[in-house]
Each structure stands twice: as C-alpha cells, then as structure tokens.
Amino acid sequence: MQLERIAVTTRDHYAGAQEPAEFLWRGRYYRVVAVEDRWYEGFVASHRVPMRYYRVRVDTGEQFLVRYHELFDSWSLVVGPQEESAP
C-alpha cells in the first residue's frame, strides 16, 4: 500500500477529526459527496496505532480510499491497488 499525504477538511462533531468532507490532493480540491464504507484498525490491540479508513465518492464521481492516522493526526490517500487495503 502506498500513501500520499493530503490536507482534509472534516465534519467535526463532538470529538476530534471525524469523517472527511473535502480534501486537497496534488493541487486540486475534491468534495466528498458520500462516505461509502469505513473501518477501523488498531483500536483493540494496545501495541497498534489506531487508524481510520474511509472509502469516499467525490463530486467528480471518482472513488478514493483515505486514511486517518491518530498518533500523528494526519491524513493520507491510498494510491495504487486498493484491493489490498479493503477489510
């Protein structure tokens, strides 16, 4: 899995970063129109870093997989084959 760092605007509600609403990737903004799937990794095992994954559809009709890394409070876009990343 390859990742590229992105800037994300989130729909913040009651606590911290929530689901993505918009992101900037390679100089272009993408507005999220739907979160089609989400899953979590590392929340049960104390030796793993908690991460959140979101499969999103954007206003261009494209689908992307984005990841939120809780330890570093950072967002990344999964680039390349996404089949390896799905739960």
N, C-alpha and C positions, 0 to 999 in steps of 0.2 A: 504494500500500500504506500503510495506516495502522497504527500501532503503539501499544500501551498497555503501560506498564511493569508488570511483575509480579514478585513475590517467588517464588523457586523453590528447592525442596529437591532436590538431585541425588543420583544414585547415584555417588558419588565412588569411584574405584578407585585406580589408580596415579598419576594426574596430573590436577590441575585439575578444573574442572567437567565432568562427563560428562553422561549423559542425564538428563532431568528425571524425578523420582519424584512430585512434588507441587508445586502452585503455588497462590498466593493471588491472586485477581483480583476486584476490586470487592467486597471484604469476604468472599469465600467461598473455601473451600479445595476444590481438585479433586485427587483422587488419580489418577495416571497408571496405567492398567492395561495399556497396550500402546503401544510406540513403533512406529507402522505404517510410517513412512518417515523417512528422514533424508538430508540433503545438505549439502554444504559450499560456501562461496563465498569467493573471495579468497585462497585458500591458495597458489596458483601465482603470481599476479601480485604483485610486491612493492609496487606502488602502491595495492593494495586492502586494506581491513581484513578480516581473517578473521572469518567468521560461520558459525554452525552453525544449521541449521533442523531442526526435529523436528515431524512430524505425529503427534499423540498422540490416543489414545482414553482418556477418563477414566471414573471409576466411575459416572457418570450416563448413559453411553452416547454422550455428545457427543464430537465430534472438534474438535481445536484445532491451530493452527499456531503454534509458539513459536520464537523466535529468540534465540540467544546471541551477543552482540557481544563479541568477545575483547578489543578495545582498552579498552573501558570496564568489562569484567567485569560485564555487565548482561544481563538477560533481558527480553524483550518478547513480548507476544501480538499476533499479526497479526489485526486486526479489519477487517471488510468483505470484499469479494470475494477469496477465496483462490486463485482460478484464476490470477490474475496472478502469484502468488508461487511456484507449483509449477515444478519444473525442466522 
